[in-house]
Amino acid sequence: MSTQPKVSLRGLFKIFGANSQEALVHVKNGLGKEDLLAQHQHVLGLQNIDVDMQAGEITVVMGLSGSGKSTLIRHLNRLIDPTAGEILVDGEDVMKLNEADLRQLRQNKMSMVFQKFALLPHRTVVQNAAMALKVRGESEAVQMEEAMKWLDRVGLQGYENHYPAQLSGGMQQRVGIARALTANTDIMLMDEAFSALDPLIRTDMQDLLLELQEELHKTIVFITHDLDEALKLADHLVILKDGAVVQQGEPQGILLNPNDPYIEDFVSDINRARVLKVRSVMGKVKKGAKYAGDVQVSDNLESMIALSNGETNKIYRVLDGEKVVGQLDMLDLVRALVPRISGSKS
């Protein structure tokens, strides 16, 4: 089985301005985003990005406004070209593709779900969902069959002949997801796809995405500014600040071991009990331990507190399915709920 990442970014820089190559020299010599703008009137969008995105996983890129996350995702299908660096998809350098090959990449390997839905108002729901296949020149019968299949999967059966203006925001975004799924691409790019939705609808859409992903195993690149959303969705989390990667890795590990005061600020107000899983705080099985019961690695710590009635003297055996993989001491759970505070913070 190949271990090659589905998408790799290597030494990626993006500088906006008339003399970006000259500005790049200053950045590589240590000039930061604010100083580059003040001294040279250029904007540093991305700075030396190295990220691997694995096949079948959700990579979430998050950061505050201006951190570079939307700039990053637009490099993957070359809506934006970098100032320097490599963009590899299945080991192929996207920067070396000619116009025809780039069009093929966009049509057949990548689909995109936008924050503002980007539906065509004069076309019906099913016509919007079938758009990628129409562009490829598929027969109308194939277009309709595939579009209807995915509209049904996202819960829009019966709405295929409606127009976007007749749907709620959440329903319109379901059309956007159905359109991306109808395209049948390996890679889905989702740029702040749920941020325009009301909280309850947003939660429903997150659950829908995870449900579909469990079956389809797409390579998804998801952009968000919301840490709760990032921790819920991510297999691999990349946190940006001023165009640079501050920390990346498995989200539970980042929450437990933030490596920068910026990350500590991000995670300080998170409901750790709801987000952290048993697998992140469990220890090795100890001989002679007396267990209060069995729990699963994917259970969150909030459910464990309820199960134990808040008692810290209990120990649980941890299972992955039916396999014993460790044990959870409730004292370790309590320690994990206390955020680590950096000595550098005031």
C-alpha positions, 0 to 999 in steps of 0.5 A: 500500500502506497504511503505517498500523500495524496497532496503535498505542499513543499516550501510554499510561499505566496507574496502579493505585489508587483515585485513578489520575487524581490520581496521573497528574498526579504522574507527568506532573510527573516522579514515578517508580514507586518514589516514587509507591508510597511517597508515594501508594500507587499502582502505575505500570504503564505510563508514556507508551507510544508504540509502532507494531506493523506488520502482518505483523511480530512485535513483541516486548515484553520486560523484567524482572518488573514492567516492565509487559510483560504489563500492556501486552499486556492493553491491546490487547484491553482486558482492562485499560483505560488511565488515559490514552492511545489504543489504535488497531487499524487506525486505530480507537480501541479505547477508543471501542468499545461492549461489542458492538463490543469483543466482536467485536474480541476474537472476530474480530481478536485471538486470545491464547496464554497462558503457562499454556496455558488449555486446558479440561480436560474437552474434547478437543484438537480441541474446544479448538482449535475453541473460537473458532469454537464461540463464533462459532456456526460449524457443527460441521463447520466447527469440526472441519475448521478445527481439524483443519487447524491441529492437523495444521500444529502436529504434533498429528495423531493426538492430536485425541481426547486430553485436555489432561492426556494431553499434555506441556507442549509439546504443550499449548502447540501446542494453544494455538497451533492454537486461535489459528490456528483463530480466523483473526484478523489479530492474535495476542497471545502472553503469555510463551507459551513461558516455562513450557516446557523449553529444548529444547521452547521452542526447537522452539516458537520455530522452529515460530512462525517457520515458521508466520509465514513463511507466514501473516504474522500481526501478532504481539505476543509478551511475554518476559523472555528476550533470546535469545528476543526477538532470535530472534523479533522484527522490532521489539523494545520493551524496558521498564523500570518501565513505560516504553520504554527503547529500541525498534527493529530488534533487531540495531540495539539489540544493536549500539547500546544507548542506555542502561546498562540495555540494555547490561547486558541485552545484555552476556552475549549470544552476539553471534556467534550472534545477529548477522546479516551484514546488520548488520555488512556494508559497501558493495561496494568496487571491486577487492575480492577475495572469498573467497566469497559469503554471504547477508545472513541468515547469522549471524556464528558461521557466518562465523567457521567459514567463514573458519576465524577468519582476519580478512584475508578479505572476502566478497561478500554476497547477498540471494538472488541480488542483491549487496547489500554486502561483509563484511570479517572485521575489521568482524565482529570489532569487532562482537563486542566489546560497547560499554561505557558510561563510566557503568558501574562 
